[in-house]
């Protein structure tokens, strides 16, 4: 007797997201470039690049990465009094990757939290741009080279960040890796593609038409 096929929810979500991307943008498989220098990728020792695509529209493009993260946690079974068994869960995320024509040093920009605001009172390391108060309220920015960053950062990038929410972007000199918070889903996949093309336009001085 044949077993009934039950689709993998994670796989199904990925397929739906990719089909949505194909309906709006040109998407072709491409080679993988190393992103091991990015903390936002390598901070999880069980991260793995599954596949990469080039996403393009007119003059702009970026590389879309599909990455899996495996999270380990302690499974608690109150009915059996078992609290020592370890379990794991693997989720997939989309990241965007760009090579750019400026050196941003090692810089991280991410949504600012209440915890950040409290810690900043005790140990001020955040870099604020006083001319852009909305950006400084919404996003937390740190860098290993503040002077280089402030000389290099494009004001159009700062203004763009003021218009979007929940984006995390990490610069490793002339490369950047960016993502939205949720695991693979259609809405954020399309949003990330739009952001990736706009970032290419801003950071590499080409306008998306």
PEQUI-V879944 format. One record per residue. RES is the residue in three letters. SS is DSSP state (A for helix, B for strand, O for the rest). PSI is psi in whole degrees, 0 to 359 (NA if undefined). Layout:
RES|SS|PSI + RES|SS|PSI
This chain:
UNK|O|127 + UNK|O|138 + UNK|O|142 + UNK|O|131 + UNK|O|125 + UNK|O|115 + UNK|O|146 + UNK|O|120 + UNK|A|318 + UNK|A|317 + UNK|A|319 + UNK|A|319 + UNK|A|320 + UNK|A|316 + UNK|A|317 + UNK|A|319 + UNK|A|316 + UNK|A|322 + UNK|A|322 + UNK|A|319 + UNK|A|316 + UNK|A|331 + UNK|A|344 + UNK|A|334 + UNK|O|163 + UNK|B|130 + UNK|B|124 + UNK|B|144 + UNK|B|145 + UNK|O|169 + UNK|O|158 + UNK|O|134 + UNK|O|144 + UNK|O|132 + UNK|O|22 + UNK|O|340 + UNK|O|350 + UNK|O|124 + UNK|A|324 + UNK|A|343 + UNK|A|311 + UNK|A|351 + UNK|O|338 + UNK|O|113 + UNK|O|342 + UNK|O|40 + UNK|B|149 + UNK|B|131 + UNK|B|121 + UNK|B|317 + UNK|B|156 + UNK|B|148 + UNK|B|151 + UNK|B|124 + UNK|B|129 + UNK|B|155 + UNK|B|121 + UNK|O|244 + UNK|O|357 + UNK|B|150 + UNK|B|164 + UNK|B|171 + UNK|B|128 + UNK|B|125 + UNK|B|136 + UNK|B|118 + UNK|B|137 + UNK|B|140 + UNK|B|132 + UNK|B|123 + UNK|B|133 + UNK|B|140 + UNK|B|163 + UNK|B|125 + UNK|B|127 + UNK|B|119 + UNK|B|98 + UNK|O|333 + UNK|O|333 + UNK|O|357 + UNK|O|26 + UNK|B|116 + UNK|B|6 + UNK|B|352 + UNK|B|133 + UNK|B|144 + UNK|B|167 + UNK|B|157 + UNK|B|131 + UNK|B|132 + UNK|B|155 + UNK|B|143 + UNK|B|151 + UNK|B|135 + UNK|B|152 + UNK|B|147 + UNK|B|135 + UNK|B|142 + UNK|B|134 + UNK|O|170 + UNK|O|21 + UNK|O|159 + UNK|O|113 + UNK|O|10 + UNK|O|205 + UNK|B|104 + UNK|B|140 + UNK|B|130 + UNK|B|124 + UNK|B|165 + UNK|B|137 + UNK|O|141 + UNK|O|168 + UNK|A|322 + UNK|A|320 + UNK|A|316 + UNK|A|321 + UNK|A|313 + UNK|A|329 + UNK|A|332 + UNK|A|329 + UNK|A|323 + UNK|O|83 + UNK|O|105 + UNK|O|350 + UNK|O|144 + UNK|O|115 + UNK|O|150 + UNK|O|104 + UNK|O|334 + UNK|O|344 + UNK|O|79 + UNK|A|325 + UNK|A|317 + UNK|A|314 + UNK|A|333 + UNK|A|322 + UNK|A|326 + UNK|B|148 + UNK|B|123 + UNK|B|128 + UNK|B|156 + UNK|B|154 + UNK|O|355 + UNK|O|85 + UNK|A|315 + UNK|A|315 + UNK|A|316 + UNK|A|312 + UNK|A|333 + UNK|A|329 + UNK|A|324 + UNK|O|133 + UNK|O|129 + UNK|A|333 + UNK|A|328 + UNK|A|316 + UNK|A|315 + UNK|A|323 + UNK|A|318 + UNK|A|329 + UNK|A|339 + UNK|A|350 + UNK|O|164 + UNK|O|151 + UNK|O|16 + UNK|O|136 + UNK|B|129 + UNK|B|134 + UNK|B|129 + UNK|B|135 + UNK|B|84 + UNK|O|256 + UNK|O|26 + UNK|B|155 + UNK|B|152 + UNK|B|133 + UNK|B|155 + UNK|B|162 + UNK|O|165 + UNK|O|332 + UNK|O|158 + UNK|O|172 + UNK|O|125 + UNK|O|160 + UNK|A|313 + UNK|A|310 + UNK|A|332 + UNK|A|314 + UNK|A|321 + UNK|A|318 + UNK|A|322 + UNK|A|316 + UNK|A|317 + UNK|A|315 + UNK|A|316 + UNK|A|322 + UNK|A|321 + UNK|A|320 + UNK|A|318 + UNK|A|316 + UNK|A|312 + UNK|A|334 + UNK|O|12 + UNK|O|42 + UNK|O|136 + UNK|O|132 + UNK|O|132 + UNK|O|NA
